[in-house]
Each structure stands twice: as C-alpha cells, then as structure tokens.
Amino acid sequence: MKKLDLADKWVLVTGASSGLGQEMARQLAIKHRANLIIAARRKDKLDQLKTELEAASGVQVKVIVADLSVHDDVVRMIDQSLAGATLYGAILNAGVTYFGRHSDLPWEQTENIMKTNVNSVVYMTSRLIGHFEKANTEGGVMIVSSMAAFFPVPYQAVYSATKAFIMAFANALSVEIMNPALSLTVYAPGGIATEMTEGKNFNDLKSWLMPVGQAAAEGIDAFIKRKHVHIPGFMNRVGNVFMSFMPRKFITKNMGKVYYKALLKAENS
C-alpha cells in the first residue's frame, strides 16, 4: 500500500485546540500542506489556530466546535466533515484522562471519560470507515490510543481501560476493511508533555514525558506510512517488548508504586 499524500487533501483532526492534536494540525498544515478540519470544544482556541495556520501555510482550515462527550455533537461533526469537501483522512486524537484514586472519581466524570474516549471514537471510526468503503477511495484513519492500552495504569484505571478498548477495536476492525486503498492506524504514545499532563499530580512524572513536537511528528509519519500500530520513541518500543515477557501483575504493581508516590507528593505539596 503506497504512502498517503496529504498535500492539498482534507484531513480531520479532533482535539485540535491544544496538546498533541494542535501540534499535529500545525505540522500537517505547515510541513505536509494538508487542508484541515479542526474540531474541539473551545472555539476561541480553534479560531486562533485557523488564523495561524492559514497565514503560515496558505492551506484552508475549517473549524467545527463540538464536545465529543455529547453524541449529538459527534454526529454533527462527522456529518459536516463528510459534507462538501472530499475527506482524505482523519486523526481521532481527542481524549480526556484522570490521575488519582479511582474511588475519588465522580461517576459523572467517569462517564465523560468513557463517552469521549470510547463512544465517540467507535462512532466516528465506524462512520469514517463506512464512508471510505462505500466510496472506494484512497484514505486513512488514525486513532490515538496510548501505551496504557498494553499495560494497565493504576490511578488512571478508567483512562487506560478506554485506551485498551479502542486498541482492540481498531486492530480487529482493520482486518474487516475491504477497500485496499484504506488504512486504519493505531498510534500509542507514552506520556506527552501537553496541557493534559500539566497538573501537579504529574509533577513527579514529567521526566518521562515526550516533547509534543516529537510525538506529533512520529504520529503523522505513522499515519502517512499506514502503520498498523506505532509506539513513538525507541526506548518506549524497547520497553514495550521487554515488559511483554514479564508478569502483568508485577508490572502493574510496580507502576502503581511509581504513580502512588507521585500522587502522594502532589497531595502533600
């Protein structure tokens, strides 16, 4: 399967108002000359990004304001993305997390995480794959998962479970695709230095975080090369192989100790 050619093509990026999604949108426009549909909850941030990218690269940028924990917003966003301009690709990046004791997580927030990270991703992926299958046109879809999909993370129990779900869903669905010109990629970064990890609970873990520019570049490269699953960072990939030979309970227990120490330090600061 040949690489995706993004120049002058329309690409949807969700969660584009900050963090990894914003940086991916920036690199897609400036480095790869892609036209963008950028979606997120914060209109002011999206409008600022649109102005920046159109001035810096001359590409076209469309803004869709949507809360991906609200199903009607998700439906409207996909409807608008598939109407008019011919969509060539999509990077489903939007996601939310919680770092803390699961017992302290309100049910409403738990539901919000699952609706954003799972429900919306399954719906969007299903619609997008269906569109490309019916049209029988070239394209690509990339879902942003996490290394937490491989190894459950204590004190981020719901988050890591949602990432494991979408990893399994995408891997299985990719085998069902009949269009030979369509790819479904899963991108599984470790921790990234973004707005999501700026809270004090992450202070003791910041040395583990990958710069967002590097994470975005590796993600886009995996998308273009139509990789099945990609983990960015050589040491992350080595660690993933190494840990696959170790007992899951041992890994989870020791990871829990590291995260619990960081949590206690944040609570006492």
Steps between C-alpha positions, in 0.01 A plus 500: 500500500652832395552784747230759555558825309353776717580805285182692414287223656245546777587345838285505814677542836301472823619648827681768300465786748807398704770244560572220257202578275599864462862410423395235249274753327788748490741248345240367256444851367852639502708191418256295296279770341176329602169684516347450843171451676582568865256405775489555876287663770678836524406725210745776591796260491387353167451843345850604612648184348309552176635856467854386579505210254335679210749785534804274543428239234225625270290187555127503558375439854143431609393517865239277662415561865392175664505332841580137431337386823167611345380256234301756304816711467694198375236422237491863385879518479526190282207612283671833438840339441362269233289768329639726228877453501631155413646361821830317450596416856419534869704503819276421796709648777254649751507340843477577870665346803492495880800442724408414857328239713215338313287523815525881477379511138134614477279282282410794278870550422545127443219507246650804331834321457332193351273700270793704369764229479284204395149582381599791277802316358299188413228710336741722305713205386193305391367794298836579343583141406149461359546815291832389349374147442189622316690760296787255436744791509850537642532617856615434853367512855722514808380448856714632782516240776778473759766268639253471788303276263771232536562529874222622736595811695393520867355839595397539135286188496209627289727684257725199437194277457356731235829498310514119514145485364568717197827314431313168488215650299726654235726196468201274442320742269807549281477136389141553380587788265439404137622821332869432411573875492376562856716466813414501870792587728526495879746742658604410855725762662617496858469815708520827306575849632165668427224690675359163614815428705554848643319431828701468819419127523735450204786709645702199611450326164597784266845354426321212324303725267580526129510849342177561315677596177677164484183309584306684229768442236521126572121472498465670163779284358317186618179633346664572163679163496171325591652311792275254683611598852779743583664585833715815482843515656766230472515439876122474518505234230781310674320527832179372349676188367686445827188535715308256281716222647431603861199403716221755455431513874865581571504783244169646620603483865830676442343760274245560773779571750650765273165668434394481866825668605440779249140536619597521867769756426248714311243474778755605762648786301 
